[in-house]
Amino acid sequence: MSFTDEGIPMRRELHLTRRCVLAAAATLLFAGCTSGTPAGSMPSGSQAAGSASSTPASVSGAWEARLDAEAPFMNIEGEEGSANPGDCWTQHEDGSVQVQVAGSSIPEPAVESVEFADGVLTLTMVQPEEGTPTTMDFTLYQFVLTTDDAPEVTGVVLVRGDEKTELPAGGLVEPEDAVA
């Protein structure tokens, strides 16, 4: 504690300005404290920064996964209405596979690896470090997976940590079919 010349304790006031908050956030960012990106991994893309696709992550030299903000939403096949707020997949005529995953906007999901065996694509998602802040909103993300030989995909498995989920097949939602 600091004192004045008369021995009276000095009162210190703390004023947080926007500049202080931005400086602190930048310091954390440069120190490696990014939102949900484990050390040594690259983020899958950033919709907030205006990127329509991410840096492709080639896995085993066969499949590339990119986050595509322009891809249309999907519905689980056989269900009517607007986009189903959940995980599903579809294979397009060009052989690419679109996988829709739901999650919070922070941290943005990223594909860690893609494996293909016996017609089944397995997407392993990056797991944020424990204690990483997350938002409580609900956002749909569209990943587009491509490969040179475009084999027929019969199923997609999504791996998040210890949880493995076989995703249902989906179909694209036509804008005129979506419920407002």
N, C-alpha and C positions, 0 to 999 in steps of 0.2 A: 504494500500500500504506500502511496506517495503522500507526503505532507507539504504544506505551505511553510514559509519561513516562520510563521507564528505557531506552528505545530498543529494546525487544523488539517484533518484529512482532506485530500483533494478528491473531488468527485469526477469520475470519468464517465463520459457518455459514449455509447456505442451507436453509431448511425450507419445502417446498411443502405448503401445506394445501389442502383442497378449496376453501376460500373463494378462495385465490389463483388456482387453476386456473379456477374459475368466472368470476372477475373478468377474467382474461386472455381467456377464450373470449368473454365479453360484449364486451370491448374490440375484439376482432377482428371480431365480428359487426357491431357498430355502425360499425366502420371500413369496412364493405363487403366483408369477406372471408367471404362466405357459402359454403356447400358447393355448388359447381357452378353458381351463378347468375351469369352474366356481368353486368357493370355495365349498368344500365338495363333489365334484363329482370325480369319478375315470375316467381316460381316457379309451377309448375303446380299445386301442392297439397302437403299434407304429411300423410302417413299417420301419421308419428310423433307429430304434434300432435293426432291424433284426427280429422282432417278426412276425411270420406268423399268429398268432391269438392273440386275446386279452384275458384279464381276462373275463370269461363269466359273463354277467350281467343278473341274473335271475330275471324276473319280474313276480310277482304274483305266483311264484313257478312253472309256466307252461312253459314259453319260455325262451330260452337262446340265446343271440345274441353275435356273435364274428366276429371281423374283420379278413378276410381270404385273405392274399396276394397271396395265391396259387390258389384260385378259378378262373376258366376261365371267360373271358369277355362274355357279352351277347349282342345280337342284339334284337331290337323290332321285334316281330314275323311278318313275311311277308315282311320285308325289307332285301335286299341283301347287301353284302359287309362286311366291317370290323365292329368291335364293334361300336354300336351306342353310341356316347358320351353323354349319358344321363341316367336318372333314369328308371329302369325297374325291373321286378322280374320274377322268375320261381320257380315251386315246383319240386323237384327231386323225383325219384322213392322211395327213402328211407323216404320220408315225410318231409325232410328238405326243407327250403325255402331260396333261394338265392336272395338277394336284392342288386342291383347295384345302387349306388348313385354317383353323380359327385360333385366335390368340389375342393377347393384349397388344396394344400399340407400342409399349415399351416394356421389355426389350422386343425388338422386331425379330421374328423367327428367322433362322438360317439353317440351311441344309449342310450337315457335316459330311455325310457320305451317301452314295447311291450304289446299291448292289442289284444285280439282275441275275436270277437263276430260275430255271424251269418256268419261265413266263411271268414271274413275280418280281416286281420292283420293290426294293426295301429302301426307304428313305430314313436315315438317321438324322435327327435334328440336333443342333447344338444346344446344350443345356447351359443356361446361365449359371454363373457362380452363385453359391449360396449367399443370401443376403442382398442380391442384386435387386434394386427397386423395380417394381412392376406397376403398371397402371391397371385399373379395374374395369377398363372398357373392353369391348368385344369387337374384334376386327377380323375380316376375312382376307386371307392372303392367297394369291395365285402363283404357284411355282410352275414353270414350264420346263420339262425335261426333254432333252433331245440327244440323239445318237446318230451315227452315220448309217448304220444298217437298218434302223427302224423295225425291230422285231415286234411281233404281236405280244401285247401285254395282257395277261389274263387276271392280274390282281396287283394291288398295291398295299404294302404294309408300312405303317408309320411307326417309328420308334422314337419315343421321348423318354429318355432315362431308362428305367427298368420296364416301362409300359410299352407293349407292342399291340397295335390295333390294326386289324384288317379293314381297310376302308371300303365303303360301298361304292358301286359304280354310280356315276352322276351324268347328267346331261346339261348342256348349256341352257341358260334361261334367256328366252327371247324377250326383248324389252316390252313388247306388247302383251306378253303373258305375265309380266311381273305385277304384283299387287302393290298399289301405292300406299 
